[in-house]
Amino acid sequence: MQTAAQARQSSNDSLSGLTFIDILISGATMSGIYTIIVSPQYLSTGSRATLVSNGYTVTPKYYSNDDPSSGNPPAYIISW
């Protein structure tokens, strides 16, 4: 059994290396979907830049009661 520290490191590695996002994209493409919506907790500035440099579009998603001027979107739309 892995230790809690190992589990935390594996989770951090998955998020920082975009493994989690890649799994979501793979699942979406297998279903014929061209867009996913992801919480900002899964996308750092660097990971957004990596997605864009690989041809993805990353757009902030605001809902009706959100303040777009806050700079903190509740989600991001990733499309291809």
C-alpha positions in Angstrom: 0.0 0.0 0.0 1.3 3.5 -0.9 1.8 6.0 1.9 -0.3 9.2 2.1 2.7 11.2 1.0 3.1 9.0 -2.1 -0.6 9.3 -2.9 -0.4 13.1 -2.6 2.7 13.2 -4.9 1.0 11.0 -7.4 -2.1 13.3 -7.4 0.1 16.4 -7.8 2.1 14.8 -10.6 -1.1 13.9 -12.4 -2.5 17.4 -12.2 0.8 19.2 -13.1 1.5 16.9 -16.0 -2.0 17.3 -17.4 -2.7 13.5 -17.0 -6.1 14.2 -15.5 -7.0 16.6 -18.3 -5.8 14.2 -20.9 -8.0 11.4 -19.5 -11.0 13.8 -19.6 -10.2 14.7 -23.2 -9.7 11.1 -24.3 -13.1 10.1 -22.7 -14.8 13.1 -24.5 -13.3 12.3 -27.9 -14.4 8.6 -27.6 -17.9 10.0 -27.1 -17.7 12.4 -30.0 -17.6 15.5 -27.8 -15.4 18.5 -28.7 -15.5 20.4 -25.4 -15.0 19.7 -21.7 -15.6 22.0 -18.7 -13.0 21.9 -16.0 -12.7 23.5 -12.6 -9.9 26.0 -12.3 -8.3 23.9 -9.5 -7.2 21.5 -12.2 -5.6 24.2 -14.5 -2.6 26.2 -13.5 -1.4 29.1 -15.7 1.3 26.8 -17.0 -1.1 24.0 -17.9 -3.4 26.4 -19.7 -0.4 27.7 -21.7 0.6 24.1 -22.5 -3.0 23.3 -23.7 -3.0 26.4 -25.9 0.4 25.7 -27.4 -0.9 22.2 -28.3 -3.8 23.7 -30.2 -6.6 23.7 -27.6 -8.8 26.7 -26.9 -9.1 27.5 -23.1 -11.9 29.9 -22.3 -13.1 31.1 -18.9 -16.7 30.0 -18.2 -18.8 32.4 -16.2 -22.3 31.7 -15.0 -25.2 34.2 -14.7 -24.4 35.3 -11.2 -20.6 35.5 -11.6 -18.6 38.7 -11.8 -16.3 38.4 -14.8 -14.3 41.4 -13.6 -13.2 39.3 -10.5 -10.7 37.4 -12.7 -11.6 34.1 -11.0 -13.8 32.1 -13.3 -15.6 29.2 -11.8 -14.7 27.0 -14.7 -12.8 26.7 -18.0 -14.0 25.4 -21.3 -11.4 23.4 -23.1 -12.2 22.8 -26.8 -10.5 21.3 -29.8 
